[in-house]
Amino acid sequence: MKLCCSSQSYAHMLASGDLTQLEWVDLCANDLMLDGVEFVRSHFPRLDTEYVAQLKKLCADRALTVASFHHDTPFEPSEIDQHIAKLTNSLEIAAGLGAPVVRIRAGQEQESPVLAWRELIRGLSAACIQAKQYNITFALEPRAQSLVATPTEVKRAMKETDSAWLRLAPSASMLGAHGRDEWSDALNAAVIAVAPMEQLDTFGADETIDYLSILTFLWQRRYRGFLSLEYEGAEDENDAVARAVAWLRGILAKDALKAVATQ
């Protein structure tokens, strides 16, 4: 597994102006020594092609892989046509960045679940046609209380969308829950994994999520893509993210050695 950082980990600093997006890229490369970055759409100060090209060049100069572009607006069934247009724009931005993946999520549960599901599949199908044109894969992240939250709903969404351009973005919080083994088959479609962290101990481990067992679970299922750190705690982001990265890097290195030893 490779480790990247979502710009969501520095959401407060980016919003306050204490950190620019360009400085964040430098921080990920020079201070955190990460393998890659995941850009979040809402953190862009501008979306013109010149600025996007500048970000891509900076990542190339810093030897950072652009692991993903996070389209962080939920895919709401009540506004499908408008959202398809916005998703197409996100595909354009991702292409400009050189991101192979756009992470998306479904909207909240609706009063009319049958109609909402029909609209969701219509929207995903239309968006995947656009994704094929850009040669970029959508990674659907299951979320609690959303239209796609369980392994069964993930499988149904992929089957009914029927597109090779729709894949999975599993979250560690989901894999740490009871019934984790139910996700085993779905993990074959995982193209990026999300690592939410909020309550960190002194060493940088999350106190509410058993990452040791989760990362072992991913290794056992031969997941080898990016793990995207998404810190959303109340601590100073500079200190907290640095601790979290150091801890995750250590655990990933140990798991990698175990995997090699057992081959």
Secondary structure, DSSP 4 states (H G I P E B T S, - for coil): -EEEEEGGGGHHHHHHTSS-HHHHHHIIIIIS--SEEEEEGGG-S---HHHHHHHHHHHHHTT-EEEEEE--S-B-GGGHHHHHHHHHHHHHHHHHHT-SEEEE-B-B--SSHHHHHHHHHHHHHHHHHHHHHHT-EEEE---TTBSS-SHHHHHHHHHHHT-TTEEE--BHHHHTSTTGGGGTTGGGGBSEEEEEE-SB-TTS-BSSS-HHHHHHHHHHTT--SEEEEEE--SS-HHHHHHHHHHHHHHHHHHHHHHHHHH-
